[in-house]
Amino acid sequence: MPRDSKADFGTDGFARYARQIIFPGIGREGQEKIGASHVLVAGIGGLGSLSSAYLCRAGVGQLTLVDSGRVQVPDLNRQLLYGEKDIGESKVLVAARKLSEVNSETKVNPVLEEITEDTFRELLSNVNIVVDGTDNYRARFLMNRVCWKNRTPFIYGGIFGLKGTAMTILPGRTPCLECFITAKDEIASPIPAIGPVVGQIASIQALEVLKLILHLGKPLGGELLTFDGSSLTFTKVTIKKREGCSVCGG
């Protein structure tokens, strides 16, 4: 089968990204932007393991992975970076090793600790975008607040059974997480998690990261995207700033 000359970039470091580069909205310049970016993925479970894998393969230059947990048997139905031999091991250390094997050009920084306001603020010092892979609103509210103050885009994602949601929060431009989710909306863990639904939302989060880096298309700013796996439908709801919001001012 003859080679596609458009996708043949030889050994100059672009070969692995050839199928991205031929897209008119990316090109070599866009690929260089991806390679110069630093993304923090908070929580390397279902959402985080998949979104970080996509971002690593896309050529994001630096990934910081934050999680204090260890791989457990119930994780294996949806957390595709892990296998049976990883049970009991640190998620971030296993993830960092496997992602480095996928793309040695991506610098992966594993951070084995819980997310607190002080540690998270320090980690944000040279990060371009934060991806939410957590499973609790305490961490999400904290990240939402610190990202807003730091003017760092924050890509929220959540799942429950056959449904999933995603939204991109752009500080100073869109409503924040607490404009549409409050403490009384919090759901007790563990929540039902179906692997393909997790994959849908993680893919959307990774795509939103690339769109922000490349200024490509329209991000989910101010719109909550909901996926319903039972009917295979996506819907978008416009979110308005909540009056008196303690984070973004409403």
C-alpha positions as CSV (number, residue, x, y, z in Angstrom):
1,M,0.0,0.0,0.0
2,P,1.6,3.4,-1.0
3,R,2.4,5.9,1.7
4,D,0.3,9.1,2.0
5,S,3.0,11.7,1.4
6,K,1.0,14.2,3.4
7,A,1.4,12.1,6.5
8,D,5.1,11.2,6.0
9,F,7.1,13.3,8.4
10,G,10.2,11.1,8.5
11,T,12.1,11.1,11.8
12,D,12.0,14.8,12.7
13,G,9.9,14.2,15.8
14,F,6.5,14.8,14.0
15,A,6.0,11.3,12.6
16,R,3.8,10.1,15.5
17,Y,1.6,13.1,15.2
18,A,1.2,13.0,11.4
19,R,-2.5,12.3,11.4
20,Q,-3.1,15.3,13.7
21,I,-0.8,17.6,11.7
22,I,-2.6,17.0,8.4
23,F,-5.7,18.5,9.9
24,P,-5.8,22.2,8.8
25,G,-6.6,23.5,12.2
26,I,-3.4,22.0,13.7
27,G,-0.4,21.7,11.3
28,R,3.1,21.8,12.6
29,E,2.6,25.1,14.4
30,G,-0.3,23.7,16.3
31,Q,1.6,20.6,17.2
32,E,4.4,22.7,18.6
33,K,1.8,24.5,20.8
34,I,0.5,21.2,22.1
35,G,4.1,20.2,22.8
36,A,4.7,23.5,24.8
37,S,1.6,23.0,27.0
38,H,1.4,21.8,30.6
39,V,-1.8,20.1,31.7
40,L,-2.6,19.0,35.3
41,V,-5.0,16.1,35.6
42,A,-6.4,15.8,39.1
43,G,-7.5,12.3,40.0
44,I,-6.2,9.4,37.9
45,G,-9.2,7.1,38.1
46,G,-11.7,6.5,35.3
47,L,-11.9,10.0,33.8
48,G,-8.3,11.0,34.6
49,S,-6.6,7.8,33.4
50,L,-8.3,8.1,30.0
51,S,-8.0,11.8,29.5
52,S,-4.3,11.7,30.4
53,A,-3.7,8.9,28.0
54,Y,-5.3,10.9,25.1
55,L,-3.4,14.0,26.0
56,C,-0.1,12.0,26.2
57,R,-0.7,10.5,22.8
58,A,-1.6,13.9,21.4
59,G,1.8,15.2,22.4
60,V,1.1,17.4,25.4
61,G,4.6,18.5,26.5
62,Q,4.1,18.1,30.2
63,L,1.5,16.2,32.3
64,T,1.2,16.5,36.1
65,L,-0.9,13.7,37.6
66,V,-2.3,14.2,41.1
67,D,-3.8,11.3,43.1
68,S,-3.2,9.7,46.5
69,G,-5.1,6.5,45.8
70,R,-4.0,3.0,44.9
71,V,-5.3,0.6,42.3
72,Q,-8.2,-1.6,43.6
73,V,-10.1,-4.4,42.0
74,P,-13.4,-2.4,41.5
75,D,-11.4,0.2,39.5
76,L,-10.6,-2.2,36.6
77,N,-14.0,-1.9,34.8
78,R,-13.2,1.6,33.7
79,Q,-9.7,2.7,34.6
80,L,-7.9,1.5,31.5
81,L,-4.4,2.4,32.5
82,Y,-4.4,-0.4,35.1
83,G,-4.4,-4.1,35.2
84,E,-4.6,-6.9,37.7
85,K,-0.8,-6.8,38.3
86,D,-1.1,-3.2,39.4
87,I,-3.6,-3.8,42.3
88,G,-2.3,-2.2,45.4
89,E,0.1,0.1,43.6
90,S,0.0,3.9,43.5
91,K,-2.2,5.1,40.7
92,V,0.0,8.0,39.8
93,L,3.2,6.0,39.7
94,V,1.7,3.2,37.6
95,A,0.1,5.8,35.3
96,A,3.3,7.8,34.9
97,R,5.3,4.7,34.0
98,K,2.7,3.5,31.4
99,L,2.3,6.9,29.9
100,S,6.0,7.3,29.5
101,E,6.1,4.0,27.7
102,V,3.5,5.4,25.3
103,N,5.2,8.7,24.6
104,S,8.7,9.4,25.9
105,E,8.4,12.9,24.6
106,T,5.8,13.8,27.2
107,K,7.2,14.7,30.6
108,V,5.0,13.1,33.2
109,N,5.1,14.4,36.8
110,P,3.4,12.0,39.3
111,V,2.2,13.7,42.5
112,L,1.3,11.2,45.2
113,E,-0.8,13.3,47.6
114,E,-4.3,14.5,48.3
115,I,-5.5,17.8,46.8
116,T,-5.4,20.6,49.4
117,E,-5.7,24.3,48.7
118,D,-2.0,24.9,49.5
119,T,-0.6,22.0,47.4
120,F,-2.9,22.6,44.5
121,R,-2.1,26.4,44.4
122,E,1.6,25.5,44.3
123,L,1.1,23.0,41.5
124,L,-0.7,25.6,39.4
125,S,2.4,27.8,39.2
126,N,3.2,26.9,35.5
127,V,0.1,24.9,34.5
128,N,-2.0,26.0,31.5
129,I,-5.2,23.9,32.0
130,V,-6.6,21.7,34.7
131,V,-8.7,18.5,34.0
132,D,-11.1,17.3,36.7
133,G,-10.8,13.5,37.2
134,T,-11.9,13.5,40.8
135,D,-14.9,11.7,42.3
136,N,-15.8,14.2,45.1
137,Y,-17.1,17.7,45.2
138,R,-14.9,18.8,48.1
139,A,-11.9,18.6,45.7
140,R,-13.9,20.0,42.8
141,F,-15.0,23.0,44.7
142,L,-11.5,23.6,45.9
143,M,-10.0,23.4,42.4
144,N,-12.8,25.6,41.0
145,R,-12.0,28.3,43.5
146,V,-8.2,28.2,43.1
147,C,-8.4,27.9,39.3
148,W,-10.7,30.9,39.2
149,K,-8.3,33.0,41.4
150,N,-5.4,31.9,39.3
151,R,-7.2,32.4,36.0
152,T,-6.5,28.8,34.9
153,P,-9.1,27.0,32.7
154,F,-10.8,24.1,34.6
155,I,-12.5,21.3,32.7
156,Y,-15.1,19.7,34.8
157,G,-16.4,16.1,34.2
158,G,-18.7,13.8,36.0
159,I,-20.6,10.5,35.5
160,F,-23.4,8.6,37.2
161,G,-24.4,5.3,35.7
162,L,-25.5,5.8,32.1
163,K,-25.2,9.6,32.3
164,G,-22.2,11.9,32.1
165,T,-21.6,15.7,32.2
166,A,-18.8,18.0,31.1
167,M,-18.2,21.8,31.1
168,T,-15.3,24.1,30.5
169,I,-14.8,26.9,33.1
170,L,-12.9,29.9,31.8
171,P,-12.2,32.3,34.7
172,G,-13.4,35.8,34.0
173,R,-15.5,34.7,31.0
174,T,-17.9,32.0,32.0
175,P,-19.9,30.8,35.1
176,C,-17.9,28.7,37.5
177,L,-18.7,25.2,38.9
178,E,-20.6,26.6,41.9
179,C,-23.0,28.5,39.7
180,F,-24.7,25.2,38.8
181,I,-23.6,22.7,41.5
182,T,-23.7,23.4,45.2
183,A,-22.9,21.4,48.3
184,K,-26.5,20.2,48.7
185,D,-26.2,18.5,45.2
186,E,-23.3,16.3,46.3
187,I,-23.8,12.6,45.8
188,A,-22.4,10.1,48.3
189,S,-19.7,7.7,47.0
190,P,-19.4,5.2,45.6
191,I,-21.4,6.1,42.5
192,P,-22.4,3.7,39.7
193,A,-19.8,3.8,36.9
194,I,-20.1,2.3,33.4
195,G,-16.9,2.1,31.5
196,P,-18.0,3.4,28.1
197,V,-19.8,6.4,29.7
198,V,-16.6,7.3,31.5
199,G,-14.8,7.0,28.2
200,Q,-17.3,9.4,26.5
201,I,-16.7,12.2,29.1
202,A,-13.0,11.7,29.3
203,S,-12.7,12.0,25.6
204,I,-14.7,15.2,25.6
205,Q,-12.4,16.6,28.4
206,A,-9.3,15.8,26.4
207,L,-10.8,17.3,23.3
208,E,-11.6,20.5,25.2
209,V,-8.0,20.7,26.3
210,L,-6.7,20.5,22.7
211,K,-9.3,23.1,21.6
212,L,-8.2,25.5,24.2
213,I,-4.5,25.0,23.4
214,L,-5.1,25.4,19.7
215,H,-7.9,28.0,19.8
216,L,-9.9,25.5,17.8
217,G,-13.7,25.6,17.5
218,K,-15.9,26.6,20.4
219,P,-15.2,25.4,23.9
220,L,-18.0,24.3,26.3
221,G,-17.7,27.6,28.2
222,G,-21.0,28.5,29.8
223,E,-22.7,25.3,28.5
224,L,-23.2,22.1,30.4
225,L,-23.0,19.1,28.1
226,T,-24.9,16.0,29.2
227,F,-24.5,12.5,27.7
228,D,-27.3,10.0,28.1
229,G,-26.1,6.5,27.3
230,S,-29.6,5.0,27.5
231,S,-30.7,7.0,24.5
232,L,-27.3,7.8,23.0
233,T,-28.1,11.6,23.1
234,F,-26.1,14.7,23.9
235,T,-27.8,17.8,25.1
236,K,-26.4,21.3,26.0
237,V,-27.8,23.6,28.6
238,T,-26.8,27.2,28.9
239,I,-25.5,28.0,32.4
240,K,-25.8,31.5,33.8
241,K,-23.8,33.0,36.7
242,R,-25.5,32.4,40.0
243,E,-26.4,35.6,41.8
244,G,-24.1,36.0,44.8
245,C,-21.8,33.2,43.8
246,S,-18.9,33.3,46.4
247,V,-16.4,32.3,43.7
248,C,-17.1,34.2,40.5
249,G,-19.2,37.0,41.9
250,G,-22.4,36.1,40.1
